[in-house]
Structure formats: structure tokens, C-alpha cells
């Protein structure tokens, strides 16, 4: 067998899938606690050893993604909030970043203070269409240079002043990477170049800077931020299916939603978004999660009228227990039922926000009516029996009161074998194997 090791070093657990590249199937899998407190390689090596035990292999290629240490924290600085700053935010999310700060307009002293307080790993500097306004992005680049900013900057704004402003930043000692303009024309969103640049900066600066490992080996192994790898896997799956697709990933701290839509007349018609439509998108709901953010799920469910105020007390108490102990394990049927309830509410609220456009900033929202498959991911779904995890997704697809257009004929599947990240990691070098892996290992209900 020709094998590849695909690993996701998460904040809590490190998951490993060993893929038979010729057959496009899993040959082994294992997980181990992520050893952030010592060296993440300890947990990674332990998980790989467990996943490859009995396979009789030694020299295999490793494909690793990581969200350990909080993943990639991104700040966006744009021309104004409804166009370039919003476009930059969408691109940052698609690159697997957690967008921790968005600023628009000319930076002042208070804006720089707020930027520093957000502690971004990377700044995405955008503004002006190509040939359009150059004054604002010039002002902002100059302020960063004079402020002796030392975190990496990705310049993805007006191409007419790109060389001038990246030179200015480099001369001031700012680590800067240039990319194509994310908004070259009004209504045209071009994420690919900036997404690649953010990925490169993440690998070059962020992984090593988080001190997750003592040597250079871990930095050499990591190829992407985990959400970036997952979105790539979702894109491969959508291309394989030939239709629209949505994924809801319920984690301990956040619930991420990914969707891949087929471009339609809105891309060029009179109702097009000024900031452009991102047909392959990700949103992050930082207040919805199974452990750290469980209380936020209850609050959001009450606000969305999924829970009556009087019925929320018991669930709020259970959510508080989980937030106080993120390592909490549901050890009996009652607690497992509570976990499923929290997961159902988190997934439902997250899909509502994503579809309405509240999380993406799209005025028209995201039209999910033609979604052919809704994929559920996250430990609470992977570790539940098939019929139980299916109930969570069925409830989401039956949410008729949320003010969003439900998929009309979507199959519900669970990423039980955690192959979306593996498929994304393999996509560039082994696309056929990635496609086969995704087709064969998503559990259908």
C-alpha cells in the first residue's frame, strides 16, 4: 500500500487518518490528547504510532494541519466597513482565520490601540479597488510603519500602490507579503491570492511563533490551518458531487459553518453584493460550542425562540457545568442527551445565521435551497450512534421558523471518520484519492 498520514493537531485532541492513496480509503485512524503544555509533537507522534500500528510502514508522507494554540488570529484593516473591510473579513474566514478585529477608514491612535489589544497574528491590509481610492490604504500603511508594527501584514489592496506601500512597510521592518487585490472591482471578490498569502504567512510566522514545539520539525510538517484544510475538503466534495453543499462543525468553543454554492445571476445582476459574493464561504460562531461556549448556545437559543425562557434554566445549568470543565465527558444517557440537545441548538442557530447573511455580512444572505448534502462534523456527532447523530441534522433541516430558506432535498451525512480535513490536505497532490476518500467515508442517513 502507498500510504499517507493526515493529521489535525487541534486545541484539545490530535486526530490522525492513514489513507491508502491507491484505493482512496482509510487504512488506519487514531487520536490522542494534544500536548500543548509540553510539545505538540508528543501527542502527534503518539497518535500516528497508534494509527499506523500493524500496518508495517515506516516512510510515509505526512500531511498536517493545526488549530492548536488558538489557530490563526487575523485583523482586517479596510477602506470602509461595508465594502473592502467586509470583503477582507470574508477572505480571512475562507483562509481558516479567526477574525478578531476589523477596522475601517483612516487609522488613528485609538484604532492602533484597539488593534494591538486584539493580538492578531496577521493583519490583512485592504482598501480601494484597482485604480480607485489610494489615500486611505496609503495612510494606514504609513501608520503601521510609523507605529513599528512587527506582526506580519498581508497587503491585498489597490494594486496601483502595492509596490510603493509594501516597500514602505519593509523599510520600516514590517514583515509584509503582497497579494492580488481582494476587491479589484466593485462587486468582484477575488479571494484566492490573499487566501494563499495568508496560508503562507501562517506557516512561516504563526506556527513557529506560538512555541507549540521546541524544534523546527512541527513547523516543517504543518501545511495549513485546520479550517483552511476543511474548507478545501468541502470544496473537493462539492466538486465531486457537482452541486451545492453545506457543513456544520460543532466544536467545543465554536461552531463553524461552511457552504459551497453554485454561482448564479446574482454574481453579475443588479442585486449583486457591492463587496462581492464569496461562493465558497466559512463562518465562525464564537459564542456557540459544546464546552467553553455552551452557555452562549442557551442564550442564543432563547433569543432565537428555540427555547422558552422558563425552559432554559435546567439546560443553562448543564451548560455552565460544561464551560467550567471543558474536559467534561457525558458519562450516562442523561448527560449524553443534554449534549445532543446543545449540539442541535448550536447547529440550528449557526445555520440560521450563516444563511441569513448575519455571519457573512451578505445583505441577501446565502441561498441554501439547492444544497444537496448537509454534513455534520464535530466530536459530539462523530462519537454518537448513526441514528442519534442523524437526529441532530434532521432537526436542523426541519427548522421552518428561522427565517432562512431550507434545503429542499438535502441528504444528511456525518463525517464520522473525520475525513474532510484529510481530503483537504491531500487535495493538491492526490486529488483522486481525496475524492474517493470523501465519497466512501461520509456516513449517510
N, C-alpha and C positions, 0 to 999 in steps of 0.2 A: 504493500500500500504506500502511496505517496501522501504523506500527512502534513497538516499544518496545525499549529497551536494558535487558537484565537482566545485572547484573554481580555476581560474587562476588570480593571482594578478600580472598584467602587469605593465609596467612603466607608462602607461597612463590610462588604464581602467582595472577594475576588472570585469571579466566575470564569471557568475555562472550558472551552469546547475544542475537542480534537476532531478535525474534519478530514475525511478521506476525500482528497481532491478529485480522484478519478471517478468515484461514484457519486460525489456530492452529498454525502451523508455523514452523520456523526459517528465517529469511531470510539469516542470516549468523552466523558464530561465529569467535572468535579467543581467544588467550591471550597473556599477556606476564608476565615476572617482576614480582613485587610489589616496588615500590621503597621498602621500609620505611626504608632507610638515608638516603634524601633526602626524598621526598614521595610518598606513595602515589598521588597524582593523576597523577604522571608515568607510572607503569605503567598506571593505569586509562585515561587518555586515549589511550595508545598502543594498548591492546587494543581500545578502542572504535573508534578510527580504522581499525584493521585489519579489524574485524568489519563495519564499515559501508562499506568501500571498494567503489566500484562500484554502490552502492545508490541514489546520488543523493539522499540525505536530509540534512537539516540539523537541523530542530527536531523532536526526538522525546523522549518521556518516558523518564527514567532511573529504574530500579529497582535499588538497590544493597544488598547485604548484605556483612558483613565479619567475618572472624575474624582479621584482621591484628593484630599486637601481642599475640597470646595470647588474643584473643577476650574473653569476659566471665567474670571470676573472681568466684564467688559464695560467701559464707559463710552458713550457716544456723544460727540460734540457736532452739532449741525448748524445750518443756516437759520432755520426757523422750525417750530415744533411740528407743523402739520405736513411738511414735505420732506426735506432732506434728513432731519433728525429722525423722523418716523421711518424713512427708508433705511437709514443706518441701523436703527433698532431691529428691524425685521431681518436685515442681513446678519447682524450679530447673533440673533437667535438661531438662524439657519446654520451658522457656523459652530453651533454647540456651546455658545457662551451663555452665562447668566448675566443679563444686562442689569448692572447695579446702579447705573446713573445715566441720565440723558439731560444734556444741556443744549440750549438753542440760542442763537444770537451771539452778540459780542460778549466774550468772557470778561467779567470784572473781577475785582479782588474777592468778593463774596463767592462768586462762581468757582474760582480756583480753590477756595477753602472747602467748598462742598465737594468738589472733585477729589481732593485729597482725602476727605473724610470717607468717601465711598470705597477707597482702597482698591481701585481696579488693577488687574494685572496688565491690561492692554487698553489703550484709548483708540477708538475708531474716529478719525477726523474726517468729516464730510462737509459738503456745502457747495452750492452753486452747480447748475448744470454746466456742461462743457460750453464755454463761450459766454456763460452767464455771469452772475454776480461773483466777483473775486475778492471784494473788500472784506467781507465777514470772515471767510476762511483765512485770509492773509492776516487779519487782526488776531484771530485765535491761534494760529501757528506762531505768530510773534510773541503772544502772551505765554505760551508754553515754553518757548525758547528762553525768554527772559526770566521765567519762573524756575529755570534749571530743572525742568521736569525730567525724570530719569526712568520712568516706566516706558515700555515700548509703545510706539504710536504707529498705527496703520493709516496712511494717507489714502483716502478713496474719494476725493472731491474733484473740483473743477480741474480738468486736465490741462487747461491753458497755463496754470500757475504751479503745476505739480513739481516740475524740476526746480523752480525757484524756491518753493516752500520746503520741499524735502531737503534741499541743500542748506537752507536756513536752520532747520532743526538739527541736521547732522553737525553743522558747525558749532552748535550750542551743546553738543554732547548728548542729544536725544536719540535713542535707538529708534530709527524710523524705517518702515517698509512701505513701498508705494504699490498701489493697485489701481485698476481702472475705476473710473467714477461709478459709484453705485446708482446714481441717477443722472445718466448722461443727457437725457431729455425729460421734460415733464411727462409723467405717465409711463416712463420706461424704467423699470427696476432691473438692474444688472448685477446680481449678487456673486457670480462665480469667481471673479478675480479677487474680490475682497474676502470672500469666504476662504479661498486658498491661502491668501496672505495671513489671515487670522490664524489659520491652522498652522502655518509655518512658524509664526511668532509664538504660538502656544508651545510647539515642540522645541523651539530654540531657546526660549527665555523662561516660560512659565513652569514647565515640568522641573527643570533644574532648580529654579528659584524657590520652589516650595519646600525644598530639602526633604523630599519624601524618601530619598535613598542616599547613602553615603558616597557611593561611587557614581560613575558615569553610565553604567550598564542600563539602568532603568530608563534614563533619558534617551539612550540609543534604541531601546525596544519600542517605546511609545510612538504610535503613528497618528493618533487623533484623540481629541476629547471624546468621551463616550457619546454624548448626544449627537455629535457630528457623525460618528460611525453609525449610530442607529438611524439617523435621517438618511444616510447613504443606503443603508439596508432597506429602508422603507421605499426609497426611490427605485431600487433594483426590483423589489417585489411589485411595485406598481407597474413598472415597465414589463415585467413578466406577465402580469395579469392583463395588461392592456386596458386599464380603467382606473377610476378614482379609488382612493384608499385612505383610511384613517386609522390611527393608532393612539391608544390611550395607555400611558405607562404610569401606574400608581406606585410611587416610591414612598420612602419613609419621611422625606422632608418636602418633596414637591410632586405634583402630578403634571407630567409632560404630555402634550398632545401634538401629534404630527399629522399632516394631511398632504396628499398629493392630488391635485386636481388637474383636469384637462383644460388647457386654455380655451376660452370661448370669446364671443364677440365683445365681452366686457374689456378685453385686453386693449382694444383699439376704438371701441364705440364711445358714444357721448357720455356714458355713465362710468368711464374708466376712472380708476383711482389716480389722483394727482401724484401721489407718492409711488405709483406703480403697483401692480399685482404680483405677489410672490406665490407662484402656483405650487411651490414645494415649500411648506412652511412648518415651523415649530413654535409652540408657545409653552411657557413655563408658568405654572400656578404655584407660587411660592408659599401660599397660605393653605395648601391642600396636600396632606400627606398622612401616612398611616401611623407615624410615631411623633416626630418632632412637631409636625404641623396638624396633628389630629384635632386639637381644639378649633383650629381655623375651619376645618371641614364642617363642624357642627354649626359654627356661626354663619358660614356661607349657606348651609342648607336651610337655616331659618330665614335668612334674607331672601333666598330663592323660593321660599314657601314649600320646600320639600319636607320640612319638619315644622310642626306646630310648636310654638314657644313652650307650651306646657308639656310636650312630649320630649323635649330636648334635654331635660335635666339629667336623666339617667345616662344617656349617651355622652353628655358633656363630662360627667364624672369619669366614665370609662376612657374618654379621650384624654383627659387630664392625667390619668394614670400612665397612659402610653407616652405622653410628652415628657413626663417626669423620668421615665425609664425607657430610652429609645431601644434598649435591648430586650424589651418586654416580649415574651413569647406566649401566644394563646395556647394554653395547655389543656383546655377542655372544650366541650361542644359549645358552651355558653359564650366563652371568650372568642372562639372562632366565629361564631355567629355575629358577634359585635364587630370583629374585624371585617367581615363581609359587608356589614351594613355601612361601616365607614368607607370602605372601598367603593361601594355602589354610589354613595353620595358624592365622594370625591370625583369619581369618573363622570358622573352626570353633570355636576357643576362645571367641571373643566371643559367638557364637550360643549355645553351651553355657551360658555364664554368664548371659546375658540370659534364656534360657528357664528355667533352674533357679531364677531369682529372686535369685541371689547378687549381681548387679549392681543390681537394682531394690529389694532389701530385701523382696520379697514372699515370704511363707512358702510359698505354694502355687506359686510360680514363675509363668511366663507360658505358657499353653497355646497352642502354635503349630500344633496339629494341623490346624486348619481354614484355615491360611494358603494363599491361592490363588496368590500370587506372591511369589517371593524375588527382590529386586532387588539387584544388586551395583553398587557405586559405588567411586570412587577411581581415581587415575591408572593404577595397575597393571592394572586391569580395562579401563578406557576405552581404553588405548593398546595393548591386546593384540588379536590377531585374534579374531573372534567365537567360533570353536571352542575357542580356548585359554582365554578368559575364562569360557566356559561350563563348562570342565572344573573350574575352581575352585568354582563354585557347585554343580556336580553332586557334588563331593566333600563339600561341606557337607551336602547333602541326603541323603547316604548314610552319615552319621555315626551309626551304630546303637549305639556304645559310650559315648556321652556322658552317659547318664543324663537325657536330655530327650526329650520326645515330638516326633518329627519331623513336619513337614507331610506329610499323606497324599497330596496331589495338587497340588503347587505347580509352577507354571511358573517357570523360571529366566530372568531378563532382566537386561540390563546397561544402566545409564544412560550409554551411550556418548557421547551428545551433551550430557551434563550439564544435563538439563532439570528435575530435581527442585527445585533451588534456584530456577530461573526460574519454574516453576509455582507455587511457594510465594510468590514476590514478586508475581506477578500475581493471586493468588487473590482478594484483596479487591476489586479494581477491575475485573478482567477474568476472571471465573471461567470462562466458557465457553471463552475462549482457553487458559486454563491447563489445563483438562480435555482439550481437543483436543491440545495440545502433548504432554501426558504420554501420551495414547493412541497418538500417531503416532510418537513418537521414543524409545520404550524398545525395545531390541533383544531380540527373543525367540529362545530356543534350542530 
